[in-house]
């Protein structure tokens, strides 16, 4: 679980590992498929390395920022942010 108080206390890895947590079965598969598809779509426009870097780093940095800038009592299970990075990148490319 992403625990902002612990991230603010110096446990920065919690913002990264929170993306691997799931409460049930089907969402991980859906997240994997959607993330791979958006990463695939972003690859030709951004370059494959840049697209996958955004796919991997974007959600983790968002978790870290949310934990540092939000209230200390914030807690969440946030696996879907892993799809938001490449999805947002594709959205910017289309616009």
PAZALUM-420214 format. One record per residue (C-alpha): residue number from 1; x, y, z. Coordinates in Angstrom, 3 decimals. Layout:
! residues N
+-----+----------+----------+----------+
|  nr |        u |        v |        w |
+-----+----------+----------+----------+
| NUM |        X |        Y |        Z |
...
+-----+----------+----------+----------+
//
This chain:
! residues 95
+-----+----------+----------+----------+
|  nr |        u |        v |        w |
+-----+----------+----------+----------+
|   1 |    0.000 |    0.000 |    0.000 |
|   2 |    1.176 |    3.491 |   -0.767 |
|   3 |    1.565 |    5.207 |    2.603 |
|   4 |    2.412 |    8.904 |    2.211 |
|   5 |    3.584 |    9.239 |    5.805 |
|   6 |    6.221 |    6.550 |    5.317 |
|   7 |    7.345 |    8.026 |    1.988 |
|   8 |    7.684 |   11.433 |    3.659 |
|   9 |    9.741 |    9.755 |    6.398 |
|  10 |   12.287 |    8.609 |    3.804 |
|  11 |   10.939 |    5.262 |    2.553 |
|  12 |   10.919 |    6.427 |   -1.093 |
|  13 |   10.686 |    2.878 |   -2.501 |
|  14 |    7.083 |    2.602 |   -1.315 |
|  15 |    6.032 |    5.005 |   -4.095 |
|  16 |    7.595 |    2.590 |   -6.588 |
|  17 |    6.488 |   -0.745 |   -5.194 |
|  18 |    2.875 |    0.422 |   -4.736 |
|  19 |    2.357 |    0.000 |   -8.489 |
|  20 |    2.771 |   -3.760 |   -8.164 |
|  21 |    0.006 |   -4.160 |   -5.567 |
|  22 |   -3.443 |   -5.423 |   -6.550 |
|  23 |   -6.475 |   -6.345 |   -4.508 |
|  24 |   -7.949 |   -8.859 |   -6.959 |
|  25 |   -7.100 |  -10.901 |  -10.068 |
|  26 |   -8.390 |   -9.408 |  -13.353 |
|  27 |   -6.997 |   -5.838 |  -13.070 |
|  28 |   -3.306 |   -6.845 |  -13.263 |
|  29 |   -3.871 |   -8.565 |  -16.604 |
|  30 |   -5.905 |   -5.636 |  -17.929 |
|  31 |   -3.261 |   -3.160 |  -16.764 |
|  32 |   -0.524 |   -5.185 |  -18.405 |
|  33 |   -2.361 |   -5.403 |  -21.728 |
|  34 |   -3.391 |   -1.732 |  -21.744 |
|  35 |    0.065 |   -0.534 |  -20.701 |
|  36 |    1.757 |   -2.650 |  -23.360 |
|  37 |   -0.684 |   -1.413 |  -26.020 |
|  38 |   -0.206 |    2.268 |  -25.152 |
|  39 |    3.562 |    1.750 |  -24.985 |
|  40 |    3.460 |    0.101 |  -28.406 |
|  41 |    1.465 |    3.015 |  -29.848 |
|  42 |    3.801 |    5.623 |  -28.374 |
|  43 |    6.932 |    3.814 |  -29.594 |
|  44 |    6.991 |    4.966 |  -33.236 |
|  45 |    6.390 |    8.628 |  -32.374 |
|  46 |    8.622 |    8.961 |  -29.295 |
|  47 |   11.106 |    6.237 |  -30.038 |
|  48 |   10.773 |    2.906 |  -28.306 |
|  49 |   13.234 |    3.666 |  -25.524 |
|  50 |   11.601 |    6.982 |  -24.648 |
|  51 |    8.103 |    5.468 |  -24.761 |
|  52 |    9.041 |    2.640 |  -22.394 |
|  53 |   10.956 |    5.006 |  -20.121 |
|  54 |    7.783 |    7.117 |  -19.807 |
|  55 |    5.764 |    3.939 |  -19.227 |
|  56 |    8.019 |    2.844 |  -16.384 |
|  57 |    8.996 |    6.161 |  -14.789 |
|  58 |    5.894 |    8.345 |  -15.215 |
|  59 |    3.584 |    6.533 |  -12.789 |
|  60 |    6.320 |    6.018 |  -10.241 |
|  61 |    7.210 |    9.687 |  -10.226 |
|  62 |    3.504 |   10.568 |   -9.949 |
|  63 |    3.195 |    8.314 |   -6.890 |
|  64 |    6.276 |    9.874 |   -5.355 |
|  65 |    5.039 |   13.433 |   -5.962 |
|  66 |    1.582 |   12.573 |   -4.601 |
|  67 |    3.149 |   11.113 |   -1.482 |
|  68 |    5.490 |   14.028 |   -0.866 |
|  69 |    3.039 |   16.828 |   -1.660 |
|  70 |   -0.143 |   15.281 |   -0.260 |
|  71 |   -1.289 |   14.887 |    3.307 |
|  72 |    0.656 |   12.373 |    5.423 |
|  73 |   -2.480 |   10.306 |    6.103 |
|  74 |   -2.956 |    9.496 |    2.389 |
|  75 |   -2.959 |    5.738 |    1.694 |
|  76 |   -3.827 |    3.998 |   -1.553 |
|  77 |   -3.421 |    0.932 |   -3.750 |
|  78 |   -2.604 |    2.524 |   -7.094 |
|  79 |   -1.768 |    0.002 |   -9.837 |
|  80 |   -3.738 |    1.802 |  -12.557 |
|  81 |   -1.281 |    4.681 |  -12.635 |
|  82 |    0.963 |    2.288 |  -14.528 |
|  83 |   -1.383 |    2.650 |  -17.503 |
|  84 |   -1.814 |    6.411 |  -17.132 |
|  85 |    1.775 |    7.230 |  -18.126 |
|  86 |    1.751 |    5.684 |  -21.593 |
|  87 |   -1.941 |    6.497 |  -22.069 |
|  88 |   -1.262 |   10.175 |  -21.449 |
|  89 |    1.719 |   10.072 |  -23.759 |
|  90 |   -0.420 |    8.633 |  -26.569 |
|  91 |   -3.092 |   11.239 |  -25.849 |
|  92 |   -0.542 |   14.028 |  -26.262 |
|  93 |    0.708 |   12.543 |  -29.504 |
|  94 |   -2.802 |   12.371 |  -30.973 |
|  95 |   -3.796 |   15.894 |  -29.921 |
+-----+----------+----------+----------+
//
